[in-house]
């Protein structure tokens, strides 16, 4: 995948893999944002943390000690993906991201909806 290509070519059925792929594209996006000045760099740190935390917490949910623990970790994953989505939208609305980055923003929205449905169906 070229640095200037922000499309999401593969959307695996396995949510864990999809979250890994999303975190990886966010790593590339953070590298790009660090070339856009101090505000973009500061916001990008939060995107890096939140996008990676979403996947990590979803993975950890599998090893939850109880159904309640599993749900708590899934809720954290949802909060982190919501934060990522919000910050991506802020960067887009401020002009630091352009329409070529919209596939990344769209993927964050899709992941947010998927995780919200999982949390809701898990009793949360």
N, C-alpha and C positions, 0 to 999 in steps of 0.2 A: 504494500500500500504506500503510495507516494505521500509525502508530507502535506501536499496541497489537496489531497483527496480526503474529504471528511464524510464520505458516504459510509453507511453501515452495510457492508456487503453480505454479511452472514448473520442470521438471527437464529441461533440454535434453539431447538426445542427445550433443551436442558437450561433452566434458568440460571444455574450456577455458572455455566459456560458463558451465557449471555452477559451476566454481571462481570465476569472476568474480561470479556471483550470490551465492555463499556468502560471499565476501569482503565484498560490499556489505551483506548482512544482518548480518554481524559488525560492520561500521562502525556500523550502527544500534544493535546490541546494546551496543557500547561506550559510545555516547552515553547509553543507558539506564542502564548500570551506573555511570556517573559520578555519577548521582543517588542511588546507594545507599551511599555512604560510602567511606572511604579504602581499605579492603581490596578491595572490589569494583572500585574504580578502578584499583588496582595490578594486580590479576589481569587486568583488561580490557585493559591495555596489552599484555600478553603475547598475549592473544587477537587483538588487532588486528595485531600483528606477524606472528604465526604463520599466521593465516588468509590474510593477503595474501601472505606469502612462499610458501605452498603453491602458489597459482595462478601467481605469478611464476616460480617454479622450474620448474613444469610447462611453462609457455610457453617458457622458456629452453631446455628440453630439446630442442625442435625444432631449435635452432641449435647443438646439440652438435657438437663437432669430430670426434667418433668415437662409435661405439656405446657405448663405455665411459663417455664423457663424458655422453651422453644418459641412460644408466642412473644415473649418479651424481646428476644433477639430479632425476631422477624419485625417487630414494631420499630426497633432501632434501625434495621435495614431500611424500612419505609421512611423513617424520619431523615435518614442520611440521603436517600435518593431524592426526597423532596427538597432538601437543602441544595443539592447539586442542581436540580432543575431550576430552582429559584435563581441561583447565582448565574447560571448560563443565560437565563432570560434577562437578568440585569445587564450582563455584558453585551447581549444582543441589542437591547433597547438603548444602551449608551453608545453603540456604534463600535465597540471594541471587538465584537464578533459580527460577521456579515451573513448574508443569505447562504453562502457556501458552508457555513457551520450549522445551518438548520437541521441537517440529519442527526447531528449529535444531540441537539435540543429535543428533537422528536423522539429519539431513542430514550432519553431520560424521562419524557412524558409517558411513553409506553411502559417502561420499567416501573414507574410510579403507579400506574394503573394496575399492573400485574401484581405488584407487592401489596397494594391496598386491597385487592380482591382476596389474596391469600390470607392476609390478616383478618379481614372480615369473615371469611369462611372458617377461620380457625377459632372463632369465638371472640375476636377482638374488635 
